């Protein structure tokens, strides 16, 4: 009977591990996409600065700061819960 209990615990922990892995993979993919967007924004900002079109710089700076804030929130606050139904403290 004891062997059966440990087998159920192993089976029960597998989906949770896969779920955590999926959450971390999604975070990495989102961070890579945000990083690519920021590199595009940076190249557009450099191009507009070299062309003396300074009116376009402020929207690009704001977009870059928005991307930075989203990336920071992904890193700091978006974490998988310890177990399903567990409340965060």
mmCIF file as gemmi writes it, N, C-alpha and C atoms, coordinates in Angstrom:
data_model
loop_
_atom_site.group_PDB
_atom_site.id
_atom_site.type_symbol
_atom_site.label_atom_id
_atom_site.label_alt_id
_atom_site.label_comp_id
_atom_site.label_asym_id
_atom_site.label_entity_id
_atom_site.label_seq_id
_atom_site.pdbx_PDB_ins_code
_atom_site.Cartn_x
_atom_site.Cartn_y
_atom_site.Cartn_z
_atom_site.occupancy
_atom_site.B_iso_or_equiv
_atom_site.pdbx_formal_charge
_atom_site.auth_seq_id
_atom_site.auth_asym_id
_atom_site.pdbx_PDB_model_num
ATOM 1 N N . UNK Axp A 1 ? 0.817 -1.192 0 1 0 ? 1 A 1
ATOM 2 C CA . UNK Axp A 1 ? 0 0 0 1 0 ? 1 A 1
ATOM 3 C C . UNK Axp A 1 ? 0.866 1.263 0 1 0 ? 1 A 1
ATOM 4 N N . UNK Axp A 2 ? 1.976 1.199 0.649 1 0 ? 2 A 1
ATOM 5 C CA . UNK Axp A 2 ? 2.859 2.346 0.699 1 0 ? 2 A 1
ATOM 6 C C . UNK Axp A 2 ? 3.451 2.666 -0.67 1 0 ? 2 A 1
ATOM 7 N N . UNK Axp A 3 ? 3.77 1.654 -1.417 1 0 ? 3 A 1
ATOM 8 C CA . UNK Axp A 3 ? 4.321 1.843 -2.76 1 0 ? 3 A 1
ATOM 9 C C . UNK Axp A 3 ? 3.316 2.549 -3.672 1 0 ? 3 A 1
ATOM 10 N N . UNK Axp A 4 ? 2.066 2.229 -3.518 1 0 ? 4 A 1
ATOM 11 C CA . UNK Axp A 4 ? 1.025 2.845 -4.344 1 0 ? 4 A 1
ATOM 12 C C . UNK Axp A 4 ? 0.912 4.338 -4.058 1 0 ? 4 A 1
ATOM 13 N N . UNK Axp A 5 ? 1.06 4.742 -2.811 1 0 ? 5 A 1
ATOM 14 C CA . UNK Axp A 5 ? 0.967 6.153 -2.439 1 0 ? 5 A 1
ATOM 15 C C . UNK Axp A 5 ? 2.109 6.952 -3.058 1 0 ? 5 A 1
ATOM 16 N N . UNK Axp A 6 ? 3.318 6.423 -3.009 1 0 ? 6 A 1
ATOM 17 C CA . UNK Axp A 6 ? 4.435 7.165 -3.598 1 0 ? 6 A 1
ATOM 18 C C . UNK Axp A 6 ? 4.316 7.241 -5.112 1 0 ? 6 A 1
ATOM 19 N N . UNK Axp A 7 ? 3.756 6.206 -5.723 1 0 ? 7 A 1
ATOM 20 C CA . UNK Axp A 7 ? 3.56 6.242 -7.177 1 0 ? 7 A 1
ATOM 21 C C . UNK Axp A 7 ? 2.561 7.322 -7.55 1 0 ? 7 A 1
ATOM 22 N N . UNK Axp A 8 ? 1.507 7.504 -6.75 1 0 ? 8 A 1
ATOM 23 C CA . UNK Axp A 8 ? 0.529 8.551 -7.033 1 0 ? 8 A 1
ATOM 24 C C . UNK Axp A 8 ? 1.138 9.936 -6.869 1 0 ? 8 A 1
ATOM 25 N N . UNK Axp A 9 ? 2.025 10.102 -5.91 1 0 ? 9 A 1
ATOM 26 C CA . UNK Axp A 9 ? 2.664 11.407 -5.721 1 0 ? 9 A 1
ATOM 27 C C . UNK Axp A 9 ? 3.551 11.742 -6.909 1 0 ? 9 A 1
ATOM 28 N N . UNK Axp A 10 ? 4.259 10.748 -7.432 1 0 ? 10 A 1
ATOM 29 C CA . UNK Axp A 10 ? 5.116 11.004 -8.591 1 0 ? 10 A 1
ATOM 30 C C . UNK Axp A 10 ? 4.291 11.375 -9.809 1 0 ? 10 A 1
ATOM 31 N N . UNK Axp A 11 ? 3.204 10.682 -10.02 1 0 ? 11 A 1
ATOM 32 C CA . UNK Axp A 11 ? 2.347 10.969 -11.168 1 0 ? 11 A 1
ATOM 33 C C . UNK Axp A 11 ? 1.7 12.341 -10.997 1 0 ? 11 A 1
ATOM 34 N N . UNK Axp A 12 ? 1.306 12.678 -9.764 1 0 ? 12 A 1
ATOM 35 C CA . UNK Axp A 12 ? 0.667 13.964 -9.518 1 0 ? 12 A 1
ATOM 36 C C . UNK Axp A 12 ? 1.604 15.137 -9.683 1 0 ? 12 A 1
ATOM 37 N N . UNK Axp A 13 ? 2.901 14.939 -9.484 1 0 ? 13 A 1
ATOM 38 C CA . UNK Axp A 13 ? 3.829 16.065 -9.586 1 0 ? 13 A 1
ATOM 39 C C . UNK Axp A 13 ? 4.271 16.333 -11.02 1 0 ? 13 A 1
ATOM 40 N N . UNK Axp A 14 ? 4.122 15.377 -11.905 1 0 ? 14 A 1
ATOM 41 C CA . UNK Axp A 14 ? 4.561 15.583 -13.283 1 0 ? 14 A 1
ATOM 42 C C . UNK Axp A 14 ? 3.819 16.707 -13.994 1 0 ? 14 A 1
ATOM 43 N N . UNK Axp A 15 ? 2.491 16.762 -13.976 1 0 ? 15 A 1
ATOM 44 C CA . UNK Axp A 15 ? 1.814 17.866 -14.671 1 0 ? 15 A 1
ATOM 45 C C . UNK Axp A 15 ? 2.167 19.229 -14.091 1 0 ? 15 A 1
ATOM 46 N N . UNK Axp A 16 ? 2.394 19.291 -12.787 1 0 ? 16 A 1
ATOM 47 C CA . UNK Axp A 16 ? 2.754 20.566 -12.182 1 0 ? 16 A 1
ATOM 48 C C . UNK Axp A 16 ? 4.124 21.017 -12.698 1 0 ? 16 A 1
ATOM 49 N N . UNK Axp A 17 ? 5.055 20.081 -12.816 1 0 ? 17 A 1
ATOM 50 C CA . UNK Axp A 17 ? 6.373 20.421 -13.334 1 0 ? 17 A 1
ATOM 51 C C . UNK Axp A 17 ? 6.28 20.864 -14.784 1 0 ? 17 A 1
ATOM 52 N N . UNK Axp A 18 ? 5.481 20.18 -15.568 1 0 ? 18 A 1
ATOM 53 C CA . UNK Axp A 18 ? 5.298 20.589 -16.97 1 0 ? 18 A 1
ATOM 54 C C . UNK Axp A 18 ? 4.652 21.957 -17.053 1 0 ? 18 A 1
ATOM 55 N N . UNK Axp A 19 ? 3.713 22.222 -16.167 1 0 ? 19 A 1
ATOM 56 C CA . UNK Axp A 19 ? 3.055 23.531 -16.161 1 0 ? 19 A 1
ATOM 57 C C . UNK Axp A 19 ? 4.021 24.644 -15.822 1 0 ? 19 A 1
ATOM 58 N N . UNK Axp A 20 ? 4.881 24.398 -14.838 1 0 ? 20 A 1
ATOM 59 C CA . UNK Axp A 20 ? 5.882 25.408 -14.476 1 0 ? 20 A 1
ATOM 60 C C . UNK Axp A 20 ? 6.853 25.633 -15.632 1 0 ? 20 A 1
ATOM 61 N N . UNK Axp A 21 ? 7.245 24.558 -16.287 1 0 ? 21 A 1
ATOM 62 C CA . UNK Axp A 21 ? 8.148 24.684 -17.425 1 0 ? 21 A 1
ATOM 63 C C . UNK Axp A 21 ? 7.49 25.491 -18.535 1 0 ? 21 A 1
ATOM 64 N N . UNK Axp A 22 ? 6.22 25.258 -18.768 1 0 ? 22 A 1
ATOM 65 C CA . UNK Axp A 22 ? 5.502 26.005 -19.805 1 0 ? 22 A 1
ATOM 66 C C . UNK Axp A 22 ? 5.421 27.493 -19.458 1 0 ? 22 A 1
ATOM 67 N N . UNK Axp A 23 ? 5.216 27.798 -18.183 1 0 ? 23 A 1
ATOM 68 C CA . UNK Axp A 23 ? 5.156 29.205 -17.76 1 0 ? 23 A 1
ATOM 69 C C . UNK Axp A 23 ? 6.507 29.874 -17.974 1 0 ? 23 A 1
ATOM 70 N N . UNK Axp A 24 ? 7.6 29.207 -17.592 1 0 ? 24 A 1
ATOM 71 C CA . UNK Axp A 24 ? 8.926 29.795 -17.768 1 0 ? 24 A 1
ATOM 72 C C . UNK Axp A 24 ? 9.272 29.939 -19.246 1 0 ? 24 A 1
ATOM 73 N N . UNK Axp A 25 ? 8.898 28.968 -20.06 1 0 ? 25 A 1
ATOM 74 C CA . UNK Axp A 25 ? 9.162 29.081 -21.497 1 0 ? 25 A 1
ATOM 75 C C . UNK Axp A 25 ? 8.37 30.239 -22.104 1 0 ? 25 A 1
ATOM 76 N N . UNK Axp A 26 ? 7.141 30.41 -21.678 1 0 ? 26 A 1
ATOM 77 C CA . UNK Axp A 26 ? 6.333 31.528 -22.175 1 0 ? 26 A 1
ATOM 78 C C . UNK Axp A 26 ? 6.952 32.861 -21.762 1 0 ? 26 A 1
ATOM 79 N N . UNK Axp A 27 ? 7.472 32.935 -20.527 1 0 ? 27 A 1
ATOM 80 C CA . UNK Axp A 27 ? 8.126 34.161 -20.078 1 0 ? 27 A 1
ATOM 81 C C . UNK Axp A 27 ? 9.342 34.479 -20.935 1 0 ? 27 A 1
ATOM 82 N N . UNK Axp A 28 ? 10.14 33.467 -21.226 1 0 ? 28 A 1
ATOM 83 C CA . UNK Axp A 28 ? 11.345 33.688 -22.033 1 0 ? 28 A 1
ATOM 84 C C . UNK Axp A 28 ? 10.973 34.13 -23.443 1 0 ? 28 A 1
ATOM 85 N N . UNK Axp A 29 ? 9.97 33.505 -24.029 1 0 ? 29 A 1
ATOM 86 C CA . UNK Axp A 29 ? 9.54 33.888 -25.381 1 0 ? 29 A 1
ATOM 87 C C . UNK Axp A 29 ? 9.032 35.329 -25.384 1 0 ? 29 A 1
ATOM 88 N N . UNK Axp A 30 ? 8.241 35.701 -24.397 1 0 ? 30 A 1
ATOM 89 C CA . UNK Axp A 30 ? 7.747 37.081 -24.329 1 0 ? 30 A 1
ATOM 90 C C . UNK Axp A 30 ? 8.886 38.073 -24.133 1 0 ? 30 A 1
ATOM 91 N N . UNK Axp A 31 ? 9.856 37.733 -23.292 1 0 ? 31 A 1
ATOM 92 C CA . UNK Axp A 31 ? 10.991 38.631 -23.09 1 0 ? 31 A 1
ATOM 93 C C . UNK Axp A 31 ? 11.823 38.779 -24.36 1 0 ? 31 A 1
ATOM 94 N N . UNK Axp A 32 ? 11.981 37.705 -25.114 1 0 ? 32 A 1
ATOM 95 C CA . UNK Axp A 32 ? 12.712 37.797 -26.386 1 0 ? 32 A 1
ATOM 96 C C . UNK Axp A 32 ? 11.956 38.685 -27.371 1 0 ? 32 A 1
ATOM 97 N N . UNK Axp A 33 ? 10.639 38.535 -27.437 1 0 ? 33 A 1
ATOM 98 C CA . UNK Axp A 33 ? 9.841 39.371 -28.343 1 0 ? 33 A 1
ATOM 99 C C . UNK Axp A 33 ? 9.92 40.84 -27.951 1 0 ? 33 A 1
ATOM 100 N N . UNK Axp A 34 ? 9.862 41.121 -26.657 1 0 ? 34 A 1
ATOM 101 C CA . UNK Axp A 34 ? 9.969 42.505 -26.19 1 0 ? 34 A 1
ATOM 102 C C . UNK Axp A 34 ? 11.354 43.061 -26.506 1 0 ? 34 A 1
ATOM 103 N N . UNK Axp A 35 ? 12.379 42.229 -26.339 1 0 ? 35 A 1
ATOM 104 C CA . UNK Axp A 35 ? 13.736 42.664 -26.643 1 0 ? 35 A 1
ATOM 105 C C . UNK Axp A 35 ? 13.888 42.998 -28.118 1 0 ? 35 A 1
ATOM 106 N N . UNK Axp A 36 ? 13.324 42.178 -28.984 1 0 ? 36 A 1
ATOM 107 C CA . UNK Axp A 36 ? 13.371 42.47 -30.426 1 0 ? 36 A 1
ATOM 108 C C . UNK Axp A 36 ? 12.631 43.763 -30.758 1 0 ? 36 A 1
ATOM 109 N N . UNK Axp A 37 ? 11.493 43.981 -30.107 1 0 ? 37 A 1
ATOM 110 C CA . UNK Axp A 37 ? 10.747 45.228 -30.331 1 0 ? 37 A 1
ATOM 111 C C . UNK Axp A 37 ? 11.562 46.433 -29.875 1 0 ? 37 A 1
ATOM 112 N N . UNK Axp A 38 ? 12.252 46.3 -28.747 1 0 ? 38 A 1
ATOM 113 C CA . UNK Axp A 38 ? 13.067 47.418 -28.274 1 0 ? 38 A 1
ATOM 114 C C . UNK Axp A 38 ? 14.25 47.677 -29.202 1 0 ? 38 A 1
ATOM 115 N N . UNK Axp A 39 ? 14.819 46.643 -29.773 1 0 ? 39 A 1
ATOM 116 C CA . UNK Axp A 39 ? 15.913 46.857 -30.727 1 0 ? 39 A 1
ATOM 117 C C . UNK Axp A 39 ? 15.401 47.562 -31.98 1 0 ? 39 A 1
ATOM 118 N N . UNK Axp A 40 ? 14.177 47.221 -32.421 1 0 ? 40 A 1
ATOM 119 C CA . UNK Axp A 40 ? 13.594 47.899 -33.578 1 0 ? 40 A 1
ATOM 120 C C . UNK Axp A 40 ? 13.323 49.368 -33.237 1 0 ? 40 A 1
ATOM 121 N N . UNK Axp A 41 ? 12.804 49.62 -32.032 1 0 ? 41 A 1
ATOM 122 C CA . UNK Axp A 41 ? 12.544 50.996 -31.596 1 0 ? 41 A 1
ATOM 123 C C . UNK Axp A 41 ? 13.847 51.786 -31.53 1 0 ? 41 A 1
ATOM 124 N N . UNK Axp A 42 ? 14.896 51.154 -31.022 1 0 ? 42 A 1
ATOM 125 C CA . UNK Axp A 42 ? 16.195 51.824 -30.945 1 0 ? 42 A 1
ATOM 126 C C . UNK Axp A 42 ? 16.727 52.174 -32.331 1 0 ? 42 A 1
ATOM 127 N N . UNK Axp A 43 ? 16.602 51.249 -33.261 1 0 ? 43 A 1
ATOM 128 C CA . UNK Axp A 43 ? 17.087 51.55 -34.616 1 0 ? 43 A 1
ATOM 129 C C . UNK Axp A 43 ? 16.261 52.665 -35.262 1 0 ? 43 A 1
ATOM 130 N N . UNK Axp A 44 ? 14.962 52.687 -35.021 1 0 ? 44 A 1
ATOM 131 C CA . UNK Axp A 44 ? 14.123 53.768 -35.557 1 0 ? 44 A 1
ATOM 132 C C . UNK Axp A 44 ? 14.481 55.102 -34.904 1 0 ? 44 A 1
ATOM 133 N N . UNK Axp A 45 ? 14.791 55.079 -33.6 1 0 ? 45 A 1
ATOM 134 C CA . UNK Axp A 45 ? 15.17 56.31 -32.91 1 0 ? 45 A 1
ATOM 135 C C . UNK Axp A 45 ? 16.504 56.843 -33.428 1 0 ? 45 A 1
ATOM 136 N N . UNK Axp A 46 ? 17.458 55.961 -33.652 1 0 ? 46 A 1
ATOM 137 C CA . UNK Axp A 46 ? 18.753 56.4 -34.186 1 0 ? 46 A 1
ATOM 138 C C . UNK Axp A 46 ? 18.589 56.963 -35.597 1 0 ? 46 A 1
ATOM 139 N N . UNK Axp A 47 ? 17.776 56.303 -36.396 1 0 ? 47 A 1
ATOM 140 C CA . UNK Axp A 47 ? 17.548 56.777 -37.762 1 0 ? 47 A 1
ATOM 141 C C . UNK Axp A 47 ? 16.878 58.151 -37.778 1 0 ? 47 A 1
ATOM 142 N N . UNK Axp A 48 ? 15.874 58.343 -36.909 1 0 ? 48 A 1
ATOM 143 C CA . UNK Axp A 48 ? 15.195 59.643 -36.886 1 0 ? 48 A 1
ATOM 144 C C . UNK Axp A 48 ? 16.094 60.728 -36.292 1 0 ? 48 A 1
ATOM 145 N N . UNK Axp A 49 ? 16.958 60.367 -35.348 1 0 ? 49 A 1
ATOM 146 C CA . UNK Axp A 49 ? 17.883 61.36 -34.788 1 0 ? 49 A 1
ATOM 147 C C . UNK Axp A 49 ? 18.917 61.78 -35.833 1 0 ? 49 A 1
ATOM 148 N N . UNK Axp A 50 ? 19.407 60.822 -36.6 1 0 ? 50 A 1
ATOM 149 C CA . UNK Axp A 50 ? 20.39 61.163 -37.636 1 0 ? 50 A 1
ATOM 150 C C . UNK Axp A 50 ? 19.763 61.964 -38.773 1 0 ? 50 A 1
ATOM 151 N N . UNK Axp A 51 ? 18.446 61.809 -38.973 1 0 ? 51 A 1
ATOM 152 C CA . UNK Axp A 51 ? 17.753 62.564 -40.019 1 0 ? 51 A 1
ATOM 153 C C . UNK Axp A 51 ? 17.219 63.898 -39.504 1 0 ? 51 A 1
ATOM 154 N N . UNK Axp A 52 ? 17.541 64.253 -38.276 1 0 ? 52 A 1
ATOM 155 C CA . UNK Axp A 52 ? 17.092 65.5 -37.627 1 0 ? 52 A 1
ATOM 156 C C . UNK Axp A 52 ? 15.569 65.599 -37.558 1 0 ? 52 A 1
ATOM 157 N N . UNK Axp A 53 ? 14.905 64.486 -37.377 1 0 ? 53 A 1
ATOM 158 C CA . UNK Axp A 53 ? 13.453 64.467 -37.191 1 0 ? 53 A 1
ATOM 159 C C . UNK Axp A 53 ? 13.172 64.186 -35.713 1 0 ? 53 A 1
ATOM 160 N N . UNK Axp A 54 ? 13.341 65.219 -34.918 1 0 ? 54 A 1
ATOM 161 C CA . UNK Axp A 54 ? 13.266 65.061 -33.47 1 0 ? 54 A 1
ATOM 162 C C . UNK Axp A 54 ? 11.837 64.908 -32.95 1 0 ? 54 A 1
ATOM 163 N N . UNK Axp A 55 ? 10.84 65.196 -33.762 1 0 ? 55 A 1
ATOM 164 C CA . UNK Axp A 55 ? 9.452 65.021 -33.324 1 0 ? 55 A 1
ATOM 165 C C . UNK Axp A 55 ? 9.099 63.548 -33.144 1 0 ? 55 A 1
ATOM 166 N N . UNK Axp A 56 ? 9.804 62.678 -33.83 1 0 ? 56 A 1
ATOM 167 C CA . UNK Axp A 56 ? 9.513 61.245 -33.728 1 0 ? 56 A 1
ATOM 168 C C . UNK Axp A 56 ? 10.226 60.586 -32.551 1 0 ? 56 A 1
ATOM 169 N N . UNK Axp A 57 ? 11.129 61.294 -31.912 1 0 ? 57 A 1
ATOM 170 C CA . UNK Axp A 57 ? 11.893 60.676 -30.836 1 0 ? 57 A 1
ATOM 171 C C . UNK Axp A 57 ? 11.057 60.423 -29.586 1 0 ? 57 A 1
ATOM 172 N N . UNK Axp A 58 ? 10.193 61.361 -29.206 1 0 ? 58 A 1
ATOM 173 C CA . UNK Axp A 58 ? 9.43 61.184 -27.967 1 0 ? 58 A 1
ATOM 174 C C . UNK Axp A 58 ? 8.484 59.99 -27.998 1 0 ? 58 A 1
ATOM 175 N N . UNK Axp A 59 ? 7.735 59.763 -29.08 1 0 ? 59 A 1
ATOM 176 C CA . UNK Axp A 59 ? 6.925 58.536 -29.105 1 0 ? 59 A 1
ATOM 177 C C . UNK Axp A 59 ? 7.768 57.264 -29.044 1 0 ? 59 A 1
ATOM 178 N N . UNK Axp A 60 ? 8.94 57.296 -29.645 1 0 ? 60 A 1
ATOM 179 C CA . UNK Axp A 60 ? 9.815 56.131 -29.599 1 0 ? 60 A 1
ATOM 180 C C . UNK Axp A 60 ? 10.381 55.907 -28.2 1 0 ? 60 A 1
ATOM 181 N N . UNK Axp A 61 ? 10.713 56.99 -27.524 1 0 ? 61 A 1
ATOM 182 C CA . UNK Axp A 61 ? 11.192 56.876 -26.14 1 0 ? 61 A 1
ATOM 183 C C . UNK Axp A 61 ? 10.089 56.335 -25.237 1 0 ? 61 A 1
ATOM 184 N N . UNK Axp A 62 ? 8.871 56.819 -25.424 1 0 ? 62 A 1
ATOM 185 C CA . UNK Axp A 62 ? 7.74 56.343 -24.62 1 0 ? 62 A 1
ATOM 186 C C . UNK Axp A 62 ? 7.472 54.866 -24.908 1 0 ? 62 A 1
ATOM 187 N N . UNK Axp A 63 ? 7.539 54.471 -26.168 1 0 ? 63 A 1
ATOM 188 C CA . UNK Axp A 63 ? 7.333 53.058 -26.509 1 0 ? 63 A 1
ATOM 189 C C . UNK Axp A 63 ? 8.422 52.179 -25.904 1 0 ? 63 A 1
ATOM 190 N N . UNK Axp A 64 ? 9.641 52.666 -25.906 1 0 ? 64 A 1
ATOM 191 C CA . UNK Axp A 64 ? 10.736 51.906 -25.317 1 0 ? 64 A 1
ATOM 192 C C . UNK Axp A 64 ? 10.555 51.768 -23.802 1 0 ? 64 A 1
ATOM 193 N N . UNK Axp A 65 ? 10.136 52.839 -23.149 1 0 ? 65 A 1
ATOM 194 C CA . UNK Axp A 65 ? 9.882 52.77 -21.701 1 0 ? 65 A 1
ATOM 195 C C . UNK Axp A 65 ? 8.725 51.831 -21.379 1 0 ? 65 A 1
ATOM 196 N N . UNK Axp A 66 ? 7.719 51.807 -22.231 1 0 ? 66 A 1
ATOM 197 C CA . UNK Axp A 66 ? 6.602 50.888 -22.048 1 0 ? 66 A 1
ATOM 198 C C . UNK Axp A 66 ? 7.071 49.434 -22.184 1 0 ? 66 A 1
ATOM 199 N N . UNK Axp A 67 ? 7.89 49.168 -23.179 1 0 ? 67 A 1
ATOM 200 C CA . UNK Axp A 67 ? 8.454 47.812 -23.336 1 0 ? 67 A 1
ATOM 201 C C . UNK Axp A 67 ? 9.295 47.438 -22.122 1 0 ? 67 A 1
ATOM 202 N N . UNK Axp A 68 ? 10.073 48.386 -21.612 1 0 ? 68 A 1
ATOM 203 C CA . UNK Axp A 68 ? 10.907 48.13 -20.445 1 0 ? 68 A 1
ATOM 204 C C . UNK Axp A 68 ? 10.046 47.814 -19.231 1 0 ? 68 A 1
ATOM 205 N N . UNK Axp A 69 ? 8.946 48.553 -19.04 1 0 ? 69 A 1
ATOM 206 C CA . UNK Axp A 69 ? 8.059 48.307 -17.901 1 0 ? 69 A 1
ATOM 207 C C . UNK Axp A 69 ? 7.381 46.94 -17.999 1 0 ? 69 A 1
ATOM 208 N N . UNK Axp A 70 ? 6.975 46.565 -19.202 1 0 ? 70 A 1
ATOM 209 C CA . UNK Axp A 70 ? 6.349 45.251 -19.387 1 0 ? 70 A 1
ATOM 210 C C . UNK Axp A 70 ? 7.36 44.138 -19.101 1 0 ? 70 A 1
ATOM 211 N N . UNK Axp A 71 ? 8.583 44.294 -19.59 1 0 ? 71 A 1
ATOM 212 C CA . UNK Axp A 71 ? 9.618 43.288 -19.345 1 0 ? 71 A 1
ATOM 213 C C . UNK Axp A 71 ? 9.935 43.194 -17.849 1 0 ? 71 A 1
ATOM 214 N N . UNK Axp A 72 ? 9.993 44.32 -17.18 1 0 ? 72 A 1
ATOM 215 C CA . UNK Axp A 72 ? 10.25 44.317 -15.736 1 0 ? 72 A 1
ATOM 216 C C . UNK Axp A 72 ? 9.129 43.617 -14.979 1 0 ? 72 A 1
ATOM 217 N N . UNK Axp A 73 ? 7.884 43.867 -15.383 1 0 ? 73 A 1
ATOM 218 C CA . UNK Axp A 73 ? 6.769 43.202 -14.713 1 0 ? 73 A 1
ATOM 219 C C . UNK Axp A 73 ? 6.796 41.695 -14.972 1 0 ? 73 A 1
ATOM 220 N N . UNK Axp A 74 ? 7.211 41.283 -16.16 1 0 ? 74 A 1
ATOM 221 C CA . UNK Axp A 74 ? 7.343 39.854 -16.449 1 0 ? 74 A 1
ATOM 222 C C . UNK Axp A 74 ? 8.385 39.208 -15.551 1 0 ? 74 A 1
ATOM 223 N N . UNK Axp A 75 ? 9.496 39.862 -15.37 1 0 ? 75 A 1
ATOM 224 C CA . UNK Axp A 75 ? 10.579 39.297 -14.577 1 0 ? 75 A 1
ATOM 225 C C . UNK Axp A 75 ? 10.232 39.265 -13.091 1 0 ? 75 A 1
ATOM 226 N N . UNK Axp A 76 ? 9.652 40.34 -12.581 1 0 ? 76 A 1
ATOM 227 C CA . UNK Axp A 76 ? 9.458 40.469 -11.139 1 0 ? 76 A 1
ATOM 228 C C . UNK Axp A 76 ? 8.175 39.812 -10.647 1 0 ? 76 A 1
ATOM 229 N N . UNK Axp A 77 ? 7.054 40.041 -11.317 1 0 ? 77 A 1
ATOM 230 C CA . UNK Axp A 77 ? 5.779 39.653 -10.732 1 0 ? 77 A 1
ATOM 231 C C . UNK Axp A 77 ? 5.136 38.408 -11.314 1 0 ? 77 A 1
ATOM 232 N N . UNK Axp A 78 ? 5.392 38.029 -12.515 1 0 ? 78 A 1
ATOM 233 C CA . UNK Axp A 78 ? 4.701 36.898 -13.127 1 0 ? 78 A 1
ATOM 234 C C . UNK Axp A 78 ? 5.418 35.608 -12.796 1 0 ? 78 A 1
ATOM 235 N N . UNK Axp A 79 ? 5.032 34.983 -11.694 1 0 ? 79 A 1
ATOM 236 C CA . UNK Axp A 79 ? 5.64 33.734 -11.262 1 0 ? 79 A 1
ATOM 237 C C . UNK Axp A 79 ? 4.55 32.69 -11.109 1 0 ? 79 A 1
ATOM 238 N N . UNK Axp A 80 ? 4.855 31.434 -11.426 1 0 ? 80 A 1
ATOM 239 C CA . UNK Axp A 80 ? 3.846 30.386 -11.223 1 0 ? 80 A 1
ATOM 240 C C . UNK Axp A 80 ? 3.604 30.166 -9.734 1 0 ? 80 A 1
ATOM 241 N N . UNK Axp A 81 ? 2.385 29.815 -9.377 1 0 ? 81 A 1
ATOM 242 C CA . UNK Axp A 81 ? 2.075 29.566 -7.975 1 0 ? 81 A 1
ATOM 243 C C . UNK Axp A 81 ? 2.725 28.268 -7.513 1 0 ? 81 A 1
ATOM 244 N N . UNK Axp A 82 ? 2.868 28.126 -6.215 1 0 ? 82 A 1
ATOM 245 C CA . UNK Axp A 82 ? 3.519 26.947 -5.644 1 0 ? 82 A 1
ATOM 246 C C . UNK Axp A 82 ? 2.725 25.679 -5.943 1 0 ? 82 A 1
ATOM 247 N N . UNK Axp A 83 ? 1.419 25.758 -5.854 1 0 ? 83 A 1
ATOM 248 C CA . UNK Axp A 83 ? 0.566 24.615 -6.167 1 0 ? 83 A 1
ATOM 249 C C . UNK Axp A 83 ? -0.769 25.159 -6.662 1 0 ? 83 A 1
ATOM 250 N N . UNK Axp A 84 ? -1.525 24.348 -7.38 1 0 ? 84 A 1
ATOM 251 C CA . UNK Axp A 84 ? -2.811 24.834 -7.874 1 0 ? 84 A 1
ATOM 252 C C . UNK Axp A 84 ? -3.731 25.232 -6.714 1 0 ? 84 A 1
ATOM 253 N N . UNK Axp A 85 ? -4.286 26.408 -6.8 1 0 ? 85 A 1
ATOM 254 C CA . UNK Axp A 85 ? -5.209 26.897 -5.777 1 0 ? 85 A 1
ATOM 255 C C . UNK Axp A 85 ? -4.516 27.553 -4.606 1 0 ? 85 A 1
ATOM 256 N N . UNK Axp A 86 ? -3.196 27.629 -4.606 1 0 ? 86 A 1
ATOM 257 C CA . UNK Axp A 86 ? -2.468 28.247 -3.496 1 0 ? 86 A 1
ATOM 258 C C . UNK Axp A 86 ? -2.537 29.757 -3.629 1 0 ? 86 A 1
ATOM 259 N N . UNK Axp A 87 ? -2.698 30.423 -2.511 1 0 ? 87 A 1
ATOM 260 C CA . UNK Axp A 87 ? -2.731 31.881 -2.536 1 0 ? 87 A 1
ATOM 261 C C . UNK Axp A 87 ? -1.328 32.407 -2.369 1 0 ? 87 A 1
ATOM 262 N N . UNK Axp A 88 ? -1.037 33.52 -3.059 1 0 ? 88 A 1
ATOM 263 C CA . UNK Axp A 88 ? 0.291 34.149 -2.956 1 0 ? 88 A 1
ATOM 264 C C . UNK Axp A 88 ? 0.327 35.055 -1.749 1 0 ? 88 A 1
ATOM 265 N N . UNK Axp A 89 ? 1.511 35.16 -1.169 1 0 ? 89 A 1
ATOM 266 C CA . UNK Axp A 89 ? 1.673 36.053 -0.024 1 0 ? 89 A 1
ATOM 267 C C . UNK Axp A 89 ? 2.618 37.137 -0.352 1 0 ? 89 A 1
